[in-house]
Each structure stands twice: as structure tokens, then as C-alpha cells.
Amino acid sequence: MPRVILIVDDDCELCELVGELLRAEGFDVEAHHTGEGAVELAAGGRFALVILDVMLPVQNGFEILRALRNRSAVPVILLPPAARTSIASSASKSGPTTICPSPSTRAS
């Protein structure tokens, strides 16, 4: 199984921070900062996991997740702006997915 994780998030600093933490745990990390092309990249079979921001510009995370589920069963962790029931409901319609509050939205 590949040990490469794809992060799809337009927040470059967050990608860098999460990437550093994952690399310290022995994972290889690739970041993609737009939704465009993310489905093709994620469905390519290279990734053990996709960390996906819900609030991407142009093509949001739910659109990416729905398209990805038509092509791949790669595990996905969604990063919503806040843990909300409506987000969990929308995500569950697109197949098994984990929802994790984005580190940038957690209260101090």
C-alpha cells in the first residue's frame, strides 16, 4: 500500500504544517492547492489517503468527493470550516468519509 498522502487545500501554510507533521511520521506528502485536477490526481492509485478541504474555490470539496467516489475508494478525510451536522450529512451521501475540523478553525 502506498504511504503517500494527498492534501487538497488552498491554504498553503496549512498544507505545509500538516505535511511536516505527516513526514515526521514517515509519510510522503503531496499538496494540491485547487480542486481542478484533484480528482484525476487522487484517483490515480498513488495515494493511501486524501485530506480534502470542503471550502475550495471554484470546485468545492463535496464536488471533488462525489467525482472521486465514482472512480476510487481511496480513504478521504474532509476538513470542513467547522464540524456541522449538514456537512456530515452531505459527506455521508458520497460514501465512507472521515470529517475532521480544520486545524485553522479550532478555538485556542
Backbone torsions as a table, in degrees:
resi	resn	phi	psi	omega
1	MET	NA	136.3	-179.6
2	PRO	-65.4	148.8	177.3
3	ARG	-111.0	36.6	-179.8
4	VAL	-110.2	132.7	179.4
5	ILE	-114.3	133.2	176.7
6	LEU	-100.1	127.5	173.9
7	ILE	-108.6	122.3	176.8
8	VAL	-113.6	101.8	-176.8
9	ASP	-156.9	137.9	-179.9
10	ASP	-80.8	-6.2	177.5
11	ASP	-87.8	98.2	-175.4
12	CYS	-61.8	-38.4	179.6
13	GLU	-65.1	-41.2	177.9
14	LEU	-63.9	-42.8	177.3
15	CYS	-58.7	-42.7	179.9
16	GLU	-64.1	-44.8	-179.4
17	LEU	-64.1	-50.6	179.7
18	VAL	-63.1	-39.9	177.6
19	GLY	-59.9	-43.3	178.2
20	GLU	-60.9	-43.8	-179.7
21	LEU	-64.8	-41.8	-179.9
22	LEU	-70.1	-38.6	177.3
23	ARG	-62.6	-36.9	178.2
24	ALA	-63.8	-22.5	178.2
25	GLU	-94.3	5.7	175.4
26	GLY	95.7	8.0	178.5
27	PHE	-92.2	151.2	167.0
28	ASP	-90.8	145.6	-175.7
29	VAL	-132.1	137.5	173.6
30	GLU	-126.1	134.6	179.4
31	ALA	-110.9	142.5	177.2
32	HIS	-132.1	126.6	-168.6
33	HIS	-101.2	6.0	175.5
34	THR	-138.7	162.4	176.2
35	GLY	-75.5	-22.7	-178.5
36	GLU	-65.1	121.9	179.8
37	GLY	85.2	-6.4	-176.5
38	ALA	-66.8	-37.1	-178.7
39	VAL	-64.5	-48.6	-179.7
40	GLU	-60.2	-42.1	179.9
41	LEU	-64.4	-49.9	-176.3
42	ALA	-67.4	-33.4	-177.1
43	ALA	-81.9	-2.8	-175.7
44	GLY	-71.9	-6.5	176.9
45	GLY	87.5	2.6	-178.2
46	ARG	-86.1	-14.8	-168.3
47	PHE	-111.1	138.7	175.9
48	ALA	-81.6	-22.7	-174.6
49	LEU	-160.3	148.0	173.3
50	VAL	-120.8	128.2	172.3
51	ILE	-103.6	118.5	-167.8
52	LEU	-124.5	122.5	175.7
53	ASP	-74.0	134.3	178.6
54	VAL	-73.9	-36.9	-171.0
55	MET	-98.5	53.5	175.7
56	LEU	-80.4	146.0	174.9
57	PRO	-72.0	158.0	178.7
58	VAL	70.0	-72.7	-179.8
59	GLN	-116.5	113.5	-174.9
60	ASN	-78.0	170.5	-176.1
61	GLY	-61.2	-34.0	178.7
62	PHE	-67.1	-39.3	177.7
63	GLU	-64.0	-41.8	178.5
64	ILE	-64.3	-44.8	-179.2
65	LEU	-61.7	-45.1	179.3
66	ARG	-60.7	-45.8	180.0
67	ALA	-65.7	-39.0	-179.9
68	LEU	-65.0	-41.4	-179.3
69	ARG	-63.8	-23.4	175.7
70	ASN	-74.6	-15.0	-174.4
71	ARG	-123.3	-17.4	-172.2
72	SER	-155.3	152.8	175.6
73	ALA	-106.5	17.8	-179.8
74	VAL	-55.5	135.4	177.5
75	PRO	-62.1	143.0	-178.1
76	VAL	-129.8	133.7	169.2
77	ILE	-109.8	121.7	178.0
78	LEU	-89.6	140.2	174.7
79	LEU	-112.0	91.6	178.9
80	PRO	-81.1	165.3	178.3
81	PRO	-65.9	-26.9	174.5
82	ALA	-160.7	151.5	179.3
83	ALA	-70.8	108.8	-178.1
84	ARG	-127.6	146.5	178.9
85	THR	-60.2	-39.2	-178.0
86	SER	-64.0	-34.9	178.1
87	ILE	-69.0	-43.0	179.1
88	ALA	-62.1	-40.1	179.5
89	SER	-64.8	-46.2	179.3
90	SER	-63.2	-40.8	-178.4
91	ALA	-67.2	-40.1	-176.8
92	SER	-64.1	-25.3	178.0
93	LYS	-70.6	-15.5	-178.3
94	SER	-102.3	13.4	177.8
95	GLY	102.0	176.1	-176.8
96	PRO	-56.1	125.2	-176.1
97	THR	-151.6	145.9	173.9
98	THR	-104.2	139.9	179.2
99	ILE	-114.4	127.3	-177.9
100	CYS	-131.2	126.8	177.4
101	PRO	-57.2	137.5	179.0
102	SER	-63.0	136.9	178.3
103	PRO	-57.7	-27.1	-177.9
104	SER	-77.4	-9.4	-179.4
105	THR	-110.2	-2.9	-179.9
106	ARG	-72.5	142.2	177.7
107	ALA	-72.2	147.4	179.5
108	SER	-76.2	NA	NA
